[in-house]
Amino acid sequence: MRIDGKVVLITGASEGIGAACAAEFARSGAKLSLTARSEEGLRRAAGSDGLVTVGDLTGEQTRRQVVERTVERFGAIDILINNAGVGFYLPSWRAPMELTRGLMELNFFALLGMTQLVVPHMRARRSGMIVNVSSIGGKMTLPWMTLYSASKYAVGSLTEGLRMELRRDGIKTMLVCPGYVKTGFQQHVTAGQAPETLVRTRRMAITAAECALAIRRGVERNARTIITPKPGWILVFLSRLFPAIVEARMAAMNETA
Ligand SMILES: NC(=O)c1ccc[n+]([C@@H]2O[C@H](COP(=O)([O-])OP(=O)(O)OC[C@H]3O[C@@H](n4cnc5c(N)ncnc54)[C@H](OP(=O)(O)O)[C@@H]3O)[C@@H](O)[C@H]2O)c1
C-alpha cells in the first residue's frame, strides 16, 4: 500500500515503537492520528498536524473517541497500527489473575476492540490495512514471559483470521514480530524481571526507528508477516524444526532468573 496521503491511526504512540512509527509514516507523507495515555509524548510524536487523543485504550470510551475523532478530522482511516502493549516476567502458574487479565485487556482485547471499530469504515471504502504488533514471542513461546507470549499468539491468530475474513473487502492485515527493541518496554513491565542470560543476549537489539522502518516497508509491500531483525526468522524456523532442542535451550536460559 502507498503511504503518501494516507490516514494512519497508531495506538501506543507516545513513545517507543509507536512514536517511531509516527515519525516514519509522517516522513512518507501520512496523516497521523495518535493515541496513548501520555499527552506530552503524543504531542511530541504528532507534530503540528497530527491528531492526538489521550486516554487509556483498555476503556471502550477511549477507543470510540479516537476512531470517531479520526474519521471526523480526516474522513477515513486507511491504516490502523495496533501497537500499544505491555508485558511482565512471572511464571504463568503463579501470576496473579488480575495482572494477567490486565495484560490481556491491553494486548488482546483493546486491539480487538479497535479493529472492530475501524473495520466498518474500511469495509465501506473497500480498502485498508490493519497492522498488529505482536512479538517474536508470538511465534515461539518465551518461558520467562509465557503469558505475554500467549497474548501475542492470540494476536497472531486474530491477524490471520481477519485476513481471511476480510479478503473480499479489500482489507489487508500484517503481523509484526519484533525481537528485542531498545525502548522503555522493559521499564514498563508490570511485574518481575528478565533472567540474567536474556539481558546478555540483548546485544542483538534494534532501535525503535529500525523497527518502524521495517513496518513501513512491510506496509508498502503488503507483507503478511514481518519478523525484525531478520535473523528472527531463523530462530522461528529452528523452533518449528527442532522444538525439543529449542525448548531445552530456552528452559535453561529461564532457569537463571
Ligand atoms: N520493545 C521490545 O523489545 C518489543 C519486542 C517485541 C514486541 N514489542 C511490542 O511492541 C509494542 C510497543 O512496545 P514498545 O517497546 O514501544 O513499548 P513502550 O516503549 O513501553 O511503549 C508502549 C506504548 O503503549 C502505550 N500504552 C501502554 N499502556 C497503555 C494503555 N493502557 N492505554 C493506552 N496506551 C498504552 C504507552 O503509552 P502511555 O504510557 O503514554 O499510555 C506507549 O506509548 C508492544 O505491543 C510490545 O509488546 C516490543
The ligand as an SDF file (V2000), in Angstrom:
LIG
                    3D

 48 52  0  0  0  0  0  0  0  0999 V2000
   10.4850   -3.3920   22.9610 N   0  0  0  0  0  0  0  0  0  0  0  0
   10.5390   -4.6430   22.6050 C   0  0  0  0  0  0  0  0  0  0  0  0
   11.5740   -5.3040   22.7950 O   0  0  0  0  0  0  0  0  0  0  0  0
    9.3630   -5.3090   21.9300 C   0  0  0  0  0  0  0  0  0  0  0  0
    9.6010   -6.5550   21.3200 C   0  0  0  0  0  0  0  0  0  0  0  0
    8.5280   -7.1940   20.7020 C   0  0  0  0  0  0  0  0  0  0  0  0
    7.2900   -6.6200   20.6720 C   0  0  0  0  0  0  0  0  0  0  0  0
    7.0840   -5.4180   21.2770 N   0  0  0  0  0  0  0  0  0  0  0  0
    5.7300   -4.8620   21.2340 C   0  0  0  0  0  0  0  0  0  0  0  0
    5.7780   -3.5880   20.6310 O   0  0  0  0  0  0  0  0  0  0  0  0
    4.7090   -2.7970   21.1140 C   0  0  0  0  0  0  0  0  0  0  0  0
    5.2510   -1.4370   21.5500 C   0  0  0  0  0  0  0  0  0  0  0  0
    6.1820   -1.6590   22.5820 O   0  0  0  0  0  0  0  0  0  0  0  0
    7.3530   -0.6350   22.9370 P   0  0  0  0  0  0  0  0  0  0  0  0
    8.6060   -1.4380   23.0060 O   0  0  0  0  0  0  0  0  0  0  0  0
    7.3130    0.5540   22.0810 O   0  0  0  0  0  0  0  0  0  0  0  0
    6.9390   -0.2980   24.4520 O   0  0  0  0  0  0  0  0  0  0  0  0
    6.8600    1.0870   25.2480 P   0  0  0  0  0  0  0  0  0  0  0  0
    8.0310    1.9290   24.9360 O   0  0  0  0  0  0  0  0  0  0  0  0
    6.5930    0.6790   26.6590 O   0  0  0  0  0  0  0  0  0  0  0  0
    5.5750    1.7850   24.6300 O   0  0  0  0  0  0  0  0  0  0  0  0
    4.2790    1.2990   24.8940 C   0  0  0  0  0  0  0  0  0  0  0  0
    3.2540    2.2760   24.3560 C   0  0  0  0  0  0  0  0  0  0  0  0
    1.9600    1.7820   24.7050 O   0  0  0  0  0  0  0  0  0  0  0  0
    1.2520    2.8060   25.4090 C   0  0  0  0  0  0  0  0  0  0  0  0
    0.3580    2.2250   26.4020 N   0  0  0  0  0  0  0  0  0  0  0  0
    0.6840    1.3960   27.4370 C   0  0  0  0  0  0  0  0  0  0  0  0
   -0.3980    1.1020   28.1520 N   0  0  0  0  0  0  0  0  0  0  0  0
   -1.4480    1.7650   27.5710 C   0  0  0  0  0  0  0  0  0  0  0  0
   -2.8260    1.8740   27.8660 C   0  0  0  0  0  0  0  0  0  0  0  0
   -3.3800    1.2230   28.8950 N   0  0  0  0  0  0  0  0  0  0  0  0
   -3.5980    2.6510   27.0700 N   0  0  0  0  0  0  0  0  0  0  0  0
   -3.0520    3.3120   26.0240 C   0  0  0  0  0  0  0  0  0  0  0  0
   -1.7510    3.2400   25.6830 N   0  0  0  0  0  0  0  0  0  0  0  0
   -0.9620    2.4810   26.4620 C   0  0  0  0  0  0  0  0  0  0  0  0
    2.3300    3.6540   26.0560 C   0  0  0  0  0  0  0  0  0  0  0  0
    1.9070    4.9880   26.2420 O   0  0  0  0  0  0  0  0  0  0  0  0
    1.3710    5.6240   27.6050 P   0  0  0  0  0  0  0  0  0  0  0  0
    2.1960    5.0750   28.7240 O   0  0  0  0  0  0  0  0  0  0  0  0
    1.5380    7.0950   27.3560 O   0  0  0  0  0  0  0  0  0  0  0  0
   -0.0670    5.2090   27.6810 O   0  0  0  0  0  0  0  0  0  0  0  0
    3.4140    3.6510   24.9670 C   0  0  0  0  0  0  0  0  0  0  0  0
    3.1300    4.6300   24.0090 O   0  0  0  0  0  0  0  0  0  0  0  0
    4.0510   -3.5890   22.2400 C   0  0  0  0  0  0  0  0  0  0  0  0
    2.8730   -4.2180   21.7480 O   0  0  0  0  0  0  0  0  0  0  0  0
    5.0910   -4.6370   22.5920 C   0  0  0  0  0  0  0  0  0  0  0  0
    4.5090   -5.8060   23.1070 O   0  0  0  0  0  0  0  0  0  0  0  0
    8.1010   -4.7480   21.9060 C   0  0  0  0  0  0  0  0  0  0  0  0
  1  2  1  0
  2  3  2  0
  2  4  1  0
  4  5  1  0
  4 48  2  0
  5  6  2  0
  6  7  1  0
  7  8  2  0
  8  9  1  0
  8 48  1  0
  9 10  1  0
  9 46  1  0
 10 11  1  0
 11 12  1  0
 11 44  1  0
 12 13  1  0
 13 14  1  0
 14 15  2  0
 14 16  1  0
 14 17  1  0
 17 18  1  0
 18 19  2  0
 18 20  1  0
 18 21  1  0
 21 22  1  0
 22 23  1  0
 23 24  1  0
 23 42  1  0
 24 25  1  0
 25 26  1  0
 25 36  1  0
 26 27  1  0
 26 35  1  0
 27 28  2  0
 28 29  1  0
 29 30  1  0
 29 35  2  0
 30 31  1  0
 30 32  2  0
 32 33  1  0
 33 34  2  0
 34 35  1  0
 36 37  1  0
 36 42  1  0
 37 38  1  0
 38 39  2  0
 38 40  1  0
 38 41  1  0
 42 43  1  0
 44 45  1  0
 44 46  1  0
 46 47  1  0
M  CHG  2   8   1  16  -1
M  END
$$$$
